[in-house]
């Protein structure tokens, strides 16, 4: 696989980070390496590690394909279906599943509609079903 150049969004992030690093070096010119941590003591994360993580997150977001974005947006709705299924299995066994009801309440409180119109239609149906189940068990959100 041959990669030519860096995508523009990633390049912009790298440029911004290199400028902030240069400003930091000017402001703090005489920095020395810290001592090696003693056994039992953990070293604090460095600025370089935080910067690297931020670059990776920015690059991953910039390089996200539409398929990946759709999959990410569908995850919360799929989680709602999983919890509904857990509740159904418990009800078939004749057991009240308070944990599933609590999870459904929490899911309904935190759920946000996806941007994709097709996913939003499906998610709306799932949210309605969750709210119906919660109402059956005298739970409100």
Backbone as JSON, one array per atom type, in Angstrom:
{
  "sequence": "XXXXXXXXXXXXXXXXXXXXXXXXXXXXXXXXXXXXXXXXXXXXXXXXXXXXXXXXXXXXXXXXXXXXXXXXXXXXXXXXXXXXXXXXXXXXXXXXXXXXXXXXXXXXXXXXXXXXXXXXXXXXXXXXXXXXXXXXXXXXX",
  "N": [[0.84, -1.16, 0.0], [0.61, 2.13, -0.88], [1.11, 5.32, 0.36], [0.54, 8.59, -0.32], [1.42, 11.65, 0.76], [-0.31, 13.55, 3.33], [-3.65, 13.55, 4.45], [-5.67, 16.52, 4.18], [-7.23, 17.44, 6.54], [-5.85, 16.11, 8.6], [-3.3, 17.11, 8.26], [-3.76, 19.78, 8.92], [-4.3, 19.58, 11.66], [-1.86, 18.56, 12.57], [-0.17, 20.7, 11.9], [-1.22, 22.72, 13.58], [-0.66, 21.6, 16.06], [2.14, 21.46, 16.0], [2.76, 24.16, 15.98], [1.81, 24.96, 18.49], [3.47, 23.41, 20.09], [5.94, 24.57, 19.48], [5.54, 27.12, 20.54], [5.34, 26.43, 23.2], [7.91, 25.46, 23.68], [9.37, 27.83, 23.42], [8.35, 29.31, 25.54], [9.09, 27.73, 27.7], [12.12, 27.2, 27.87], [14.22, 25.8, 29.22], [13.82, 22.97, 29.96], [14.17, 19.98, 31.76], [14.78, 16.47, 31.67], [12.59, 14.41, 33.49], [13.15, 12.6, 36.56], [13.53, 9.04, 36.61], [10.66, 7.12, 37.36], [10.1, 5.81, 40.63], [9.87, 2.44, 41.84], [6.58, 1.29, 42.3], [5.53, 3.82, 42.21], [3.71, 5.64, 39.84], [4.37, 7.11, 36.69], [3.34, 10.34, 35.66], [1.16, 11.14, 32.9], [2.65, 12.44, 29.98], [2.98, 15.63, 28.23], [3.5, 15.15, 25.58], [2.42, 12.58, 25.18], [-0.31, 13.12, 25.56], [-0.71, 14.88, 23.44], [-0.21, 13.21, 21.27], [-2.32, 11.38, 21.47], [-4.48, 13.09, 21.02], [-3.95, 13.84, 18.38], [-4.26, 11.38, 17.1], [-6.99, 10.87, 17.61], [-8.17, 13.04, 16.28], [-7.33, 12.5, 13.67], [-8.58, 10.03, 13.24], [-11.26, 10.77, 13.35], [-11.37, 12.53, 11.2], [-10.84, 10.84, 9.09], [-12.94, 9.1, 9.03], [-15.17, 6.96, 7.45], [-18.27, 7.17, 5.57], [-19.71, 4.82, 6.02], [-18.61, 3.89, 8.43], [-19.37, 6.0, 10.09], [-22.15, 5.77, 10.02], [-22.45, 3.27, 11.19], [-21.46, 3.84, 13.75], [-23.38, 5.7, 14.59], [-25.59, 4.05, 14.73], [-25.16, 2.37, 16.85], [-26.14, 3.17, 19.54], [-28.96, 2.8, 19.26], [-29.05, 0.08, 18.69], [-28.16, -0.88, 21.12], [-30.34, -0.26, 22.73], [-32.2, -2.08, 21.66], [-30.97, -4.48, 22.46], [-31.25, -4.36, 25.24], [-34.03, -4.38, 25.44], [-34.48, -6.96, 24.51], [-33.27, -8.48, 26.55], [-35.03, -7.88, 28.63], [-37.36, -9.05, 27.61], [-36.65, -11.78, 27.56], [-36.39, -12.25, 30.29], [-39.03, -11.8, 31.09], [-40.36, -13.88, 29.78], [-39.41, -16.02, 31.21], [-40.73, -15.5, 33.49], [-39.73, -13.85, 35.4], [-39.21, -10.8, 37.1], [-37.23, -8.31, 35.75], [-35.39, -6.14, 37.11], [-32.95, -4.91, 36.68], [-32.75, -4.73, 33.89], [-34.91, -3.04, 33.41], [-34.02, -0.76, 34.74], [-31.77, -0.22, 33.17], [-33.05, 0.29, 30.73], [-34.45, 2.64, 31.41], [-32.32, 4.37, 31.89], [-31.12, 4.32, 29.37], [-33.16, 5.48, 27.78], [-33.22, 8.04, 28.86], [-30.75, 9.07, 28.12], [-30.63, 8.82, 25.38], [-30.08, 9.94, 22.06], [-31.27, 11.17, 18.98], [-30.11, 9.89, 15.86], [-28.31, 11.54, 13.16], [-28.71, 10.68, 10.55], [-31.44, 10.28, 8.39], [-32.81, 7.83, 7.78], [-31.85, 6.08, 9.76], [-32.78, 7.51, 11.92], [-35.56, 7.18, 11.72], [-35.84, 4.44, 12.31], [-34.67, 4.4, 14.83], [-36.47, 6.01, 16.22], [-38.7, 4.35, 16.33], [-37.67, 2.31, 17.96], [-37.16, 3.76, 20.3], [-39.79, 4.46, 20.97], [-40.87, 1.92, 21.54], [-39.31, 1.26, 23.76], [-40.17, 3.2, 25.58], [-42.85, 2.44, 25.84], [-42.58, -0.08, 27.08], [-41.43, 0.76, 29.49], [-43.54, 2.29, 30.49], [-45.44, 0.27, 30.89], [-44.43, -0.91, 33.13], [-44.71, 0.99, 35.02], [-42.73, 2.99, 34.99], [-41.07, 6.06, 34.52], [-39.5, 8.47, 32.38]],
  "CA": [[0.0, 0.0, 0.0], [1.42, 3.34, -0.97], [0.41, 6.5, 0.82], [1.2, 9.81, -0.77], [0.95, 12.84, 1.46], [-1.18, 13.43, 4.49], [-4.91, 14.23, 4.17], [-5.7, 17.92, 4.6], [-7.62, 17.63, 7.94], [-4.79, 15.62, 9.48], [-2.2, 18.07, 8.12], [-4.12, 20.99, 9.68], [-4.12, 19.26, 13.08], [-0.42, 18.46, 12.82], [0.37, 22.06, 11.87], [-1.64, 23.42, 14.79], [0.07, 21.04, 17.2], [3.55, 21.82, 15.93], [2.86, 25.57, 16.38], [1.65, 25.05, 19.94], [4.69, 22.85, 20.68], [7.0, 25.57, 19.34], [5.25, 28.17, 21.51], [5.65, 25.87, 24.5], [9.37, 25.41, 23.8], [9.85, 29.19, 23.63], [7.95, 29.71, 26.88], [9.8, 26.9, 28.68], [13.3, 26.74, 27.14], [15.16, 24.97, 29.97], [13.16, 21.84, 30.59], [15.04, 18.83, 31.9], [14.09, 15.19, 31.73], [12.27, 14.04, 34.87], [13.79, 11.38, 37.04], [12.78, 7.82, 36.36], [9.78, 6.86, 38.51], [10.49, 4.73, 41.53], [8.94, 1.33, 41.81], [5.4, 1.55, 43.1], [4.98, 5.12, 41.81], [3.46, 5.68, 38.4], [4.69, 8.39, 36.07], [2.18, 11.06, 35.13], [1.2, 11.22, 31.45], [3.37, 13.63, 29.51], [2.31, 16.45, 27.24], [3.67, 14.49, 24.29], [1.45, 11.49, 25.1], [-1.63, 13.72, 25.37], [-0.74, 15.43, 22.09], [-0.3, 12.09, 20.35], [-3.68, 10.85, 21.54], [-5.35, 14.05, 20.35], [-3.71, 13.74, 16.94], [-4.88, 10.14, 16.64], [-8.44, 11.04, 17.62], [-8.53, 13.96, 15.19], [-7.13, 11.8, 12.4], [-9.63, 9.01, 13.1], [-12.52, 11.46, 13.03], [-11.27, 13.09, 9.85], [-10.77, 9.75, 8.12], [-14.1, 8.22, 9.2], [-15.95, 6.78, 6.24], [-19.71, 7.25, 5.83], [-20.16, 3.54, 6.57], [-18.21, 3.88, 9.83], [-20.2, 6.97, 10.8], [-23.49, 5.19, 10.14], [-22.34, 2.19, 12.18], [-21.31, 4.49, 15.06], [-24.66, 6.3, 14.95], [-26.57, 2.99, 14.95], [-24.84, 1.63, 18.08], [-27.06, 3.38, 20.67], [-30.25, 2.16, 18.99], [-28.84, -1.36, 18.84], [-28.07, -1.14, 22.57], [-31.72, -0.26, 23.2], [-32.79, -3.37, 21.28], [-30.39, -5.53, 23.3], [-31.86, -4.29, 26.57], [-35.41, -4.86, 25.27], [-34.43, -8.42, 24.4], [-33.01, -9.0, 27.9], [-36.28, -7.77, 29.37], [-38.28, -10.05, 27.07], [-36.22, -13.11, 28.03], [-36.74, -12.34, 31.72], [-40.48, -11.9, 31.21], [-40.75, -15.22, 29.35], [-39.11, -16.9, 32.34], [-41.59, -15.14, 34.6], [-38.96, -13.12, 36.41], [-39.1, -9.35, 36.85], [-35.81, -7.95, 35.58], [-35.23, -4.74, 37.52], [-31.72, -4.38, 36.08], [-33.08, -4.37, 32.51], [-35.76, -1.86, 33.47], [-33.15, 0.37, 35.08], [-30.96, 0.06, 31.99], [-33.93, 0.94, 29.75], [-34.69, 4.01, 31.87], [-31.09, 5.13, 31.65], [-30.96, 4.43, 27.91], [-34.14, 6.45, 27.28], [-32.85, 9.37, 29.33], [-29.54, 9.54, 27.44], [-30.69, 8.56, 23.95], [-30.18, 11.06, 21.12], [-31.58, 10.74, 17.62], [-29.01, 10.01, 14.91], [-28.47, 12.53, 12.09], [-29.17, 10.01, 9.34], [-32.91, 10.19, 8.44], [-33.26, 6.44, 7.81], [-31.55, 5.59, 11.11], [-33.66, 8.22, 12.86], [-36.87, 6.52, 11.68], [-35.72, 3.17, 13.04], [-34.39, 4.73, 16.24], [-37.72, 6.53, 16.78], [-39.52, 3.16, 16.64], [-37.06, 1.64, 19.11], [-37.41, 4.6, 21.47], [-41.2, 4.32, 21.32], [-41.04, 0.61, 22.16], [-38.69, 1.35, 25.09], [-41.06, 4.0, 26.44], [-44.04, 1.62, 26.1], [-42.2, -1.07, 28.1], [-41.26, 1.46, 30.76], [-44.88, 2.66, 30.96], [-46.08, -0.96, 31.38], [-43.89, -1.21, 34.46], [-44.84, 2.22, 35.81], [-41.47, 3.74, 35.02], [-41.08, 7.25, 33.68], [-38.18, 9.01, 32.06]],
  "C": [[0.89, 1.24, 0.0], [0.58, 4.54, -0.56], [1.21, 7.72, 0.37], [0.6, 11.0, -0.05], [0.05, 12.51, 2.63], [-2.49, 14.14, 4.15], [-4.96, 15.62, 4.81], [-6.15, 18.1, 6.06], [-6.53, 17.19, 8.92], [-3.62, 16.6, 9.44], [-2.49, 19.33, 8.93], [-3.92, 20.75, 11.18], [-2.64, 19.2, 13.42], [0.23, 19.84, 12.84], [0.03, 22.82, 13.14], [-0.87, 22.91, 16.0], [1.54, 21.43, 17.17], [3.74, 23.29, 16.31], [2.74, 25.7, 17.89], [2.86, 24.46, 20.66], [5.82, 23.85, 20.61], [6.79, 26.69, 20.36], [5.59, 27.69, 22.92], [7.16, 25.81, 24.72], [9.95, 26.79, 24.05], [9.54, 29.63, 25.05], [8.73, 28.95, 27.96], [11.09, 26.36, 28.05], [14.19, 25.77, 27.9], [14.44, 23.84, 30.7], [14.13, 20.66, 30.63], [14.19, 17.57, 31.97], [13.79, 14.87, 33.19], [13.02, 12.77, 35.26], [12.91, 10.18, 36.73], [11.9, 7.55, 37.58], [10.29, 5.69, 39.34], [9.48, 3.61, 41.42], [7.78, 1.62, 42.74], [4.76, 2.89, 42.76], [4.81, 5.12, 40.31], [3.79, 7.07, 37.88], [3.42, 9.03, 35.54], [2.28, 11.11, 33.61], [1.86, 12.52, 31.01], [2.54, 14.4, 28.51], [2.39, 15.79, 25.88], [2.66, 13.36, 24.12], [0.04, 12.04, 24.86], [-1.77, 14.26, 23.95], [-0.92, 14.31, 21.08], [-1.71, 11.51, 20.32], [-4.64, 11.78, 20.81], [-5.18, 14.0, 18.84], [-4.38, 12.49, 16.39], [-6.4, 10.25, 16.59], [-8.89, 11.96, 16.49], [-8.39, 13.28, 13.84], [-8.22, 10.75, 12.19], [-10.96, 9.64, 12.74], [-12.5, 11.98, 11.61], [-11.33, 12.01, 8.78], [-11.95, 8.79, 8.21], [-14.91, 8.15, 7.9], [-17.43, 6.91, 6.56], [-20.26, 5.96, 6.44], [-19.82, 3.44, 8.05], [-19.07, 4.84, 10.65], [-21.6, 6.42, 11.03], [-23.5, 4.08, 11.19], [-22.24, 2.76, 13.59], [-22.64, 5.08, 15.53], [-25.72, 5.24, 15.27], [-26.35, 2.26, 16.28], [-25.8, 1.91, 19.24], [-28.43, 2.73, 20.47], [-30.14, 0.64, 19.15], [-28.75, -1.73, 20.32], [-29.47, -1.17, 23.17], [-32.43, -1.56, 22.88], [-32.27, -4.51, 22.14], [-31.04, -5.54, 24.68], [-33.31, -4.75, 26.51], [-35.45, -6.38, 25.2], [-34.16, -9.06, 25.76], [-34.29, -8.98, 28.73], [-37.28, -8.82, 28.91], [-37.93, -11.46, 27.57], [-36.59, -13.28, 29.5], [-38.24, -12.5, 31.9], [-40.99, -13.28, 30.79], [-40.49, -16.23, 30.47], [-39.97, -16.59, 33.55], [-40.89, -14.38, 35.71], [-38.98, -11.62, 36.11], [-37.61, -8.98, 36.78], [-35.64, -6.46, 35.85], [-33.99, -4.12, 36.87], [-31.99, -3.94, 34.64], [-33.96, -3.13, 32.48], [-34.96, -0.61, 33.82], [-32.3, 0.78, 33.88], [-31.79, 0.74, 30.9], [-34.22, 2.39, 30.14], [-33.49, 4.89, 31.59], [-30.88, 5.35, 30.16], [-31.89, 5.5, 27.36], [-33.77, 7.87, 27.68], [-31.67, 9.94, 28.54], [-29.6, 9.45, 25.92], [-30.84, 9.85, 23.14], [-30.42, 10.51, 19.73], [-30.35, 10.88, 16.72], [-29.33, 11.04, 13.83], [-29.05, 11.92, 10.82], [-30.68, 9.81, 9.4], [-33.43, 8.76, 8.5], [-33.03, 5.83, 9.2], [-32.47, 6.24, 12.14], [-35.05, 7.6, 12.88], [-36.86, 5.24, 12.49], [-35.53, 3.45, 14.53], [-35.64, 5.27, 16.93], [-38.64, 5.37, 17.18], [-38.99, 2.43, 17.87], [-37.33, 2.44, 20.38], [-38.86, 4.5, 21.92], [-41.44, 3.0, 22.05], [-40.46, 0.6, 23.58], [-39.62, 2.09, 26.04], [-42.35, 3.24, 26.77], [-43.73, 0.59, 27.2], [-42.04, -0.41, 29.46], [-42.62, 1.86, 31.35], [-45.62, 1.44, 31.52], [-45.65, -1.27, 32.81], [-43.86, 0.01, 35.37], [-43.52, 2.95, 36.03], [-41.61, 4.94, 34.11], [-39.66, 7.74, 33.46], [-38.27, 10.51, 32.03]]
}
